[in-house]
Amino acid sequence: MIQKRWALFALVWTVLLVGQITQGAAEETDAPLRVNLPTALGLALQGNPDMQAKRHALGLAEGRVQQSELVFQENPRVSIEADYRNRRFRAPTGRSTADAAVSVLQEIEIAGQAAHRRQAAASHLSYTEWVIADAERLLRLEVMRAFYELLAIQERIQARQGSLETRETLFQAGRERYVQEDISVLELSALRLDTDEARARLLADEQERVLAEKQLGLLLGLGVEQPLAALGDLFAASRPAALPDPLPSQAALIACALEHRPDYQAARRKVETREAELRLARANRLPNIALGPMYKLDNEDQVVGGALTIPLPLFNRQTHEITAATAKVEMARQELTSRTLSVRHEVAAAYARLQLARQQRAAYGTDYFDALARTGELTRRAYAAGELSSVELSAALERLGQSRSRAVNAALTVLQARATFAARLAFRCLDTSHE
């Protein structure tokens, strides 16, 4: 009986303990993960599943290098020959014998194939490294865009919440004034409609925030249940001083991009790989020989020697392999030309977009939000003093909200343009482009 009570007590204690642990884990899960931009970039480069999968391709290229460094590409072959001589119908003293021969043959490349193979493998390894670097470049750009988008939506929600609180306060005051017959039913209805519209806008922004949060979480490799919040001041981060003014010339930026862009360097390495593969295919027209020792038992004699095998290239002269390798070289060269043109156009387009975005952002200065806050406070005081009607107040608050929204959009535009510009330059060609 006592043992049953102790068992029941242990079971209850275990259930309570598990419940406390589960509750603590739930509380930790419900807490949003607050990240700034550098932290988000670090998490994405380490935890993004697609990025991790691309890095495994490096193992394939390294295996190709290891294979190319082998002294012999083919394993040795053992050849065994045996025969039986039946002398039963010869002289009475004759006797039957068995002969055997064993040879070990190793294929040897004689046309320099090893050097071409090693060069092709090394170029392919470099190509794979540049491809991974380009994937990291594009991932950083996606994370920056998603981070700025989430940050902008968070600032919009904060402004919407303040606007909704103001609308609700005004509507409550309007109801009191309506009871006192200070305002008409039309003015009260206008205040109610403005409040409902502010609440609807807030809910719409909340939906956009959820989508932006999940998009950023996907890029960071986080779980679906992990809430996420972006840290930073969007308007302050978009200040004009973040990049040198004036920017370097387009020609200098394009030259720097061609030097550092991973996709352009990958295209160059691909051409080198294809050219080495073409040289290897041409070298394979000369067949490899097989050479090795030989031991033979001939009747009662033991013979030691060597064996040499020379294929005759009468039918297969590697025509198909050479033609295919030539076509791949031309394709790689055309891809390099296309990539060069793309880099030039992308840098030029990002350059122009950034210049326009900076002009748009410069119109708002550095204390625009403070000016809006002061204007809003003066507007509310004028309404409280009876200098403005409810309709005029609603129109004034609507203009203030639109002005703030345009300023946030201008800040988001310049940050998105700056991120794109930095990515087009491989985050290397400006001193502050990586920040």
C-alpha positions as CSV (number, residue, x, y, z in Angstrom):
1,M,0.0,0.0,0.0
2,I,2.8,2.4,0.9
3,Q,4.6,1.5,-2.3
4,K,1.5,2.4,-4.3
5,R,1.2,5.8,-2.5
6,W,4.9,6.5,-3.3
7,A,4.4,5.5,-6.9
8,L,1.3,7.8,-7.2
9,F,3.2,10.6,-5.5
10,A,6.1,10.2,-8.0
11,L,3.7,10.1,-10.9
12,V,2.0,13.4,-9.8
13,W,5.3,15.1,-9.2
14,T,6.6,14.0,-12.7
15,V,3.5,15.4,-14.3
16,L,3.8,18.7,-12.5
17,L,7.5,18.9,-13.4
18,V,6.9,18.2,-17.1
19,G,4.1,20.7,-17.1
20,Q,6.4,23.4,-15.7
21,I,9.1,22.5,-18.2
22,T,6.6,22.6,-21.1
23,Q,5.2,25.9,-19.8
24,G,8.7,27.4,-19.6
25,A,9.5,26.1,-23.1
26,A,6.3,27.6,-24.4
27,E,7.1,31.0,-22.8
28,E,10.6,30.9,-24.4
29,T,9.1,30.0,-27.8
30,D,6.5,32.8,-27.6
31,A,9.2,35.3,-26.9
32,P,10.2,36.9,-30.3
33,L,13.7,36.5,-31.5
34,R,14.9,40.1,-31.9
35,V,17.7,40.4,-34.5
36,N,19.5,43.2,-36.1
37,L,20.8,43.1,-39.6
38,P,24.3,41.7,-38.9
39,T,22.8,38.9,-36.7
40,A,20.2,38.1,-39.4
41,L,23.0,37.8,-42.0
42,G,25.0,35.5,-39.7
43,L,22.1,33.3,-39.0
44,A,21.2,33.0,-42.7
45,L,24.7,32.1,-43.8
46,Q,24.9,29.4,-41.1
47,G,21.4,28.1,-40.9
48,N,19.8,28.5,-44.4
49,P,19.0,25.0,-45.6
50,D,19.5,25.8,-49.3
51,M,22.8,27.4,-48.5
52,Q,24.0,24.3,-46.6
53,A,22.9,22.1,-49.5
54,K,24.9,24.2,-52.0
55,R,28.0,24.0,-49.8
56,H,27.9,20.2,-50.0
57,A,28.6,20.5,-53.8
58,L,32.1,21.5,-52.7
59,G,32.7,17.9,-51.6
60,L,31.9,16.6,-55.2
61,A,34.5,19.0,-56.6
62,E,37.1,18.0,-54.0
63,G,36.5,14.3,-54.8
64,R,37.1,15.1,-58.5
65,V,40.4,16.7,-57.5
66,Q,41.4,13.7,-55.4
67,Q,40.6,11.4,-58.3
68,S,42.6,13.5,-60.8
69,E,45.7,13.3,-58.5
70,L,45.9,9.5,-58.7
71,V,49.0,8.3,-60.5
72,F,47.0,5.7,-62.4
73,Q,43.4,6.3,-63.3
74,E,42.7,2.6,-64.0
75,N,43.3,-0.4,-61.7
76,P,45.8,-3.0,-62.8
77,R,44.4,-6.1,-64.6
78,V,45.6,-9.7,-64.0
79,S,45.6,-11.9,-67.0
80,I,45.7,-15.7,-66.6
81,E,46.1,-18.2,-69.5
82,A,46.3,-22.0,-69.2
83,D,46.4,-24.8,-71.8
84,Y,46.7,-28.6,-71.7
85,R,48.7,-30.7,-74.2
86,N,47.4,-34.2,-74.7
87,R,50.2,-36.5,-76.0
88,R,48.4,-39.9,-75.6
89,F,48.6,-40.7,-79.3
90,R,52.2,-39.8,-79.7
91,A,55.2,-41.9,-78.8
92,P,54.8,-44.3,-75.9
93,T,57.2,-42.3,-73.8
94,G,55.3,-39.0,-74.4
95,R,53.2,-37.6,-71.6
96,S,50.6,-34.9,-71.4
97,T,51.5,-31.5,-69.9
98,A,49.8,-28.3,-68.7
99,D,51.1,-24.8,-69.4
100,A,50.1,-21.6,-67.7
101,A,50.9,-17.9,-68.0
102,V,50.2,-15.0,-65.6
103,S,50.6,-11.3,-66.4
104,V,49.8,-8.1,-64.5
105,L,48.9,-5.2,-66.8
106,Q,48.7,-1.5,-65.8
107,E,47.3,1.1,-68.1
108,I,49.6,4.1,-68.6
109,E,48.6,7.5,-70.1
110,I,51.2,8.6,-72.6
111,A,49.6,11.8,-74.1
112,G,49.7,14.1,-71.1
113,Q,46.1,13.3,-70.0
114,A,47.0,13.5,-66.4
115,A,48.0,17.2,-66.5
116,H,44.9,18.1,-68.4
117,R,42.7,16.1,-66.0
118,R,44.3,17.8,-62.9
119,Q,43.9,21.2,-64.5
120,A,40.2,20.6,-65.3
121,A,39.6,19.3,-61.7
122,A,41.3,22.3,-60.1
123,S,39.4,24.7,-62.3
124,H,36.1,23.0,-61.5
125,L,36.9,23.2,-57.8
126,S,37.5,27.0,-58.1
127,Y,34.3,27.3,-60.1
128,T,32.3,25.5,-57.4
129,E,33.8,27.8,-54.7
130,W,32.8,30.9,-56.7
131,V,29.3,29.4,-57.2
132,I,28.9,29.0,-53.5
133,A,30.2,32.5,-52.9
134,D,27.7,33.8,-55.4
135,A,24.9,32.0,-53.6
136,E,26.0,33.6,-50.4
137,R,26.0,37.0,-52.1
138,L,22.4,36.5,-53.3
139,L,21.3,35.2,-49.9
140,R,22.7,38.3,-48.2
141,L,20.7,40.4,-50.6
142,E,17.5,38.5,-50.0
143,V,18.0,38.7,-46.2
144,M,18.6,42.5,-46.4
145,R,15.5,43.0,-48.4
146,A,13.4,40.9,-46.2
147,F,14.9,42.5,-43.0
148,Y,14.2,46.0,-44.3
149,E,10.7,45.1,-45.3
150,L,9.9,43.7,-41.9
151,L,11.4,46.7,-40.2
152,A,9.3,49.1,-42.4
153,I,6.1,47.1,-41.6
154,Q,6.9,47.2,-37.9
155,E,7.3,51.0,-38.1
156,R,4.0,51.3,-40.0
157,I,2.3,49.2,-37.3
158,Q,3.6,51.4,-34.6
159,A,2.3,54.5,-36.4
160,R,-1.0,52.7,-37.0
161,Q,-1.4,51.9,-33.4
162,G,-0.7,55.5,-32.4
163,S,-3.2,56.7,-35.0
164,L,-5.8,54.2,-33.8
165,E,-5.4,55.3,-30.2
166,T,-5.8,58.9,-31.3
167,R,-8.9,58.0,-33.3
168,E,-10.5,56.1,-30.4
169,T,-9.8,59.0,-28.0
170,L,-11.3,61.5,-30.5
171,F,-14.3,59.2,-31.0
172,Q,-14.9,58.9,-27.3
173,A,-14.6,62.6,-26.9
174,G,-16.9,63.1,-29.8
175,R,-19.5,60.8,-28.2
176,E,-19.4,63.0,-25.1
177,R,-19.7,66.2,-27.2
178,Y,-22.6,64.6,-29.1
179,V,-24.4,64.0,-25.9
180,Q,-23.9,67.6,-25.0
181,E,-25.1,68.5,-28.5
182,D,-21.8,70.2,-29.4
183,I,-21.4,68.2,-32.6
184,S,-23.8,66.8,-35.1
185,V,-24.6,63.1,-35.8
186,L,-22.7,63.4,-39.1
187,E,-19.5,64.5,-37.4
188,L,-19.9,61.6,-34.9
189,S,-20.4,59.2,-37.8
190,A,-17.3,60.6,-39.5
191,L,-15.3,60.0,-36.3
192,R,-16.6,56.4,-36.1
193,L,-15.8,55.7,-39.7
194,D,-12.3,57.1,-39.3
195,T,-11.8,54.9,-36.2
196,D,-13.0,51.8,-38.1
197,E,-10.7,52.6,-41.0
198,A,-7.7,53.0,-38.8
199,R,-8.4,49.7,-37.2
200,A,-8.8,48.0,-40.6
201,R,-5.5,49.5,-41.7
202,L,-3.8,48.2,-38.6
203,L,-5.1,44.7,-39.2
204,A,-3.9,44.8,-42.8
205,D,-0.5,45.8,-41.7
206,E,-0.5,43.0,-39.1
207,Q,-1.2,40.5,-41.9
208,E,1.7,41.9,-44.0
209,R,4.0,41.7,-40.9
210,V,3.2,38.0,-40.5
211,L,4.1,37.3,-44.1
212,A,7.3,39.4,-43.9
213,E,8.2,37.7,-40.6
214,K,7.8,34.2,-42.1
215,Q,9.8,35.2,-45.2
216,L,12.7,36.4,-43.1
217,G,12.4,33.3,-40.8
218,L,12.6,31.0,-43.8
219,L,15.8,32.7,-45.1
220,L,17.3,32.4,-41.6
221,G,16.4,28.8,-41.3
222,L,14.2,29.2,-38.3
223,G,11.3,27.1,-37.3
224,V,7.7,28.1,-38.0
225,E,6.9,28.4,-34.4
226,Q,9.7,30.9,-33.7
227,P,8.4,34.6,-33.6
228,L,10.8,37.1,-35.1
229,A,11.3,40.9,-34.8
230,A,13.7,43.2,-36.6
231,L,15.8,45.6,-34.6
232,G,16.8,49.0,-36.0
233,D,15.7,52.5,-36.9
234,L,14.6,52.5,-40.6
235,F,14.6,56.2,-41.0
236,A,18.0,56.7,-39.3
237,A,19.6,53.8,-41.2
238,S,18.6,55.5,-44.5
239,R,20.5,58.7,-43.8
240,P,22.4,60.0,-46.8
241,A,25.8,59.8,-45.0
242,A,25.8,56.0,-45.1
243,L,27.4,56.0,-48.6
244,P,30.1,58.3,-50.0
245,D,28.8,61.3,-51.9
246,P,29.4,61.6,-54.7
247,L,29.7,58.0,-55.7
248,P,32.5,56.7,-57.8
249,S,32.0,56.7,-61.6
250,Q,30.0,54.0,-63.2
251,A,33.1,52.8,-65.1
252,A,35.1,52.4,-61.9
253,L,32.3,50.5,-60.2
254,I,31.8,48.2,-63.2
255,A,35.5,47.4,-63.3
256,C,35.5,46.6,-59.6
257,A,32.4,44.5,-60.0
258,L,33.9,42.5,-62.8
259,E,36.9,41.8,-60.5
260,H,35.0,40.8,-57.4
261,R,31.6,39.4,-58.6
262,P,31.5,35.7,-57.8
263,D,29.1,34.9,-60.7
264,Y,31.5,36.5,-63.2
265,Q,34.5,34.7,-61.7
266,A,32.6,31.4,-61.8
267,A,31.8,31.9,-65.5
268,R,35.5,32.5,-66.1
269,R,36.5,29.3,-64.2
270,K,33.9,27.4,-66.1
271,V,35.5,28.4,-69.4
272,E,38.9,27.2,-68.1
273,T,37.3,23.9,-67.0
274,R,35.7,23.3,-70.4
275,E,39.0,24.2,-72.2
276,A,40.9,21.7,-70.1
277,E,38.3,19.1,-70.7
278,L,38.6,19.7,-74.5
279,R,42.4,19.3,-74.3
280,L,41.8,16.0,-72.3
281,A,39.4,14.7,-75.0
282,R,41.9,15.5,-77.7
283,A,44.7,13.8,-75.8
284,N,42.5,10.7,-75.4
285,R,42.7,10.2,-79.2
286,L,46.0,8.6,-78.6
287,P,45.2,5.3,-76.9
288,N,46.9,4.3,-73.6
289,I,49.2,1.4,-73.4
290,A,49.1,-1.4,-70.8
291,L,52.4,-2.6,-69.5
292,G,53.4,-5.1,-66.8
293,P,55.4,-8.3,-65.8
294,M,54.6,-11.8,-67.1
295,Y,55.3,-15.2,-65.7
296,K,54.8,-18.4,-67.8
297,L,55.2,-22.1,-67.2
298,D,56.0,-23.7,-70.6
299,N,56.2,-27.5,-70.2
300,E,59.1,-27.8,-67.8
301,D,60.5,-24.3,-68.5
302,Q,59.7,-21.3,-66.4
303,V,59.7,-18.0,-68.4
304,V,59.8,-14.5,-66.9
305,G,59.2,-11.5,-69.1
306,G,57.0,-8.5,-69.8
307,A,53.7,-7.9,-71.5
308,L,52.7,-4.9,-73.6
309,T,49.3,-4.1,-74.9
310,I,48.7,-1.4,-77.5
311,P,45.1,-0.6,-78.7
312,L,44.7,0.2,-82.3
313,P,42.6,3.4,-82.8
314,L,40.9,2.2,-86.0
315,F,37.2,2.8,-85.2
316,N,36.9,5.0,-82.1
317,R,38.9,8.1,-82.3
318,Q,37.0,10.1,-79.7
319,T,35.2,12.1,-82.3
320,H,32.0,12.4,-80.3
321,E,33.8,13.4,-77.1
322,I,35.8,16.0,-78.9
323,T,32.8,17.5,-80.6
324,A,30.8,17.6,-77.3
325,A,33.8,19.2,-75.5
326,T,34.1,21.8,-78.2
327,A,30.4,22.7,-78.0
328,K,30.7,23.0,-74.2
329,V,33.7,25.4,-74.6
330,E,31.7,27.6,-76.9
331,M,28.7,27.5,-74.6
332,A,30.9,28.5,-71.6
333,R,32.4,31.4,-73.6
334,Q,29.0,32.7,-74.6
335,E,27.8,32.4,-71.0
336,L,30.9,34.5,-69.9
337,T,30.0,37.1,-72.5
338,S,26.4,37.2,-71.3
339,R,27.5,37.4,-67.7
340,T,29.8,40.3,-68.5
341,L,27.0,42.2,-70.1
342,S,24.7,41.4,-67.3
343,V,27.1,42.7,-64.7
344,R,27.5,45.9,-66.6
345,H,23.8,46.5,-66.9
346,E,23.0,45.4,-63.3
347,V,25.6,47.8,-61.9
348,A,24.4,50.7,-64.1
349,A,20.7,50.0,-63.2
350,A,21.5,49.8,-59.4
351,Y,23.6,52.9,-59.7
352,A,20.8,54.9,-61.3
353,R,18.2,53.5,-58.9
354,L,20.3,54.4,-55.9
355,Q,20.8,58.0,-57.1
356,L,17.1,58.5,-57.5
357,A,16.3,56.9,-54.2
358,R,18.8,59.1,-52.4
359,Q,17.2,62.2,-54.0
360,Q,13.8,61.0,-52.8
361,R,15.1,60.3,-49.3
362,A,16.9,63.7,-49.0
363,A,13.6,65.6,-49.3
364,Y,12.7,64.3,-45.8
365,G,15.9,65.4,-44.0
366,T,16.7,63.9,-40.6
367,D,14.0,65.2,-38.2
368,Y,11.0,64.8,-40.4
369,F,9.2,62.5,-37.9
370,D,9.8,65.0,-35.1
371,A,8.2,67.7,-37.3
372,L,5.2,65.5,-38.0
373,A,4.8,64.8,-34.3
374,R,4.9,68.5,-33.4
375,T,2.4,69.2,-36.2
376,G,0.1,66.5,-34.9
377,E,0.2,67.9,-31.4
378,L,-0.6,71.4,-32.6
379,T,-3.5,70.0,-34.6
380,R,-5.0,68.2,-31.6
381,R,-4.6,71.3,-29.5
382,A,-6.4,73.4,-32.1
383,Y,-9.3,70.9,-32.2
384,A,-9.5,70.9,-28.4
385,A,-9.6,74.7,-28.5
386,G,-12.5,74.6,-30.9
387,E,-10.5,76.1,-33.8
388,L,-11.0,73.0,-36.0
389,S,-14.1,70.9,-36.6
390,S,-14.0,67.1,-36.5
391,V,-14.0,66.9,-40.3
392,E,-11.0,69.2,-40.5
393,L,-9.2,67.3,-37.8
394,S,-9.8,64.0,-39.5
395,A,-8.5,65.4,-42.8
396,A,-5.4,66.9,-41.0
397,L,-4.6,63.6,-39.3
398,E,-5.1,61.7,-42.6
399,R,-2.5,64.0,-44.3
400,L,-0.1,63.5,-41.4
401,G,-0.5,59.7,-41.7
402,Q,0.1,59.8,-45.4
403,S,3.1,62.0,-45.0
404,R,4.6,59.6,-42.5
405,S,3.8,56.6,-44.7
406,R,5.6,58.3,-47.7
407,A,8.6,59.0,-45.5
408,V,8.8,55.4,-44.4
409,N,8.5,54.2,-48.0
410,A,11.2,56.6,-49.1
411,A,13.5,55.2,-46.4
412,L,12.6,51.7,-47.4
413,T,13.3,52.4,-51.0
414,V,16.7,53.9,-50.4
415,L,17.7,50.9,-48.1
416,Q,16.5,48.4,-50.7
417,A,18.3,50.3,-53.4
418,R,21.5,50.4,-51.3
419,A,21.3,46.7,-50.6
420,T,20.9,45.9,-54.3
421,F,23.7,48.3,-55.2
422,A,26.0,46.7,-52.6
423,A,25.1,43.2,-53.9
424,R,25.8,44.1,-57.5
425,L,29.2,45.3,-56.4
426,A,29.8,42.0,-54.4
427,F,29.9,44.0,-51.2
428,R,33.5,44.8,-51.9
429,C,33.8,48.0,-54.0
430,L,32.7,50.6,-51.5
431,D,34.1,51.0,-48.0
432,T,30.6,51.1,-46.4
433,S,28.7,48.8,-48.8
434,H,28.9,45.9,-46.5
435,E,27.4,47.7,-43.5
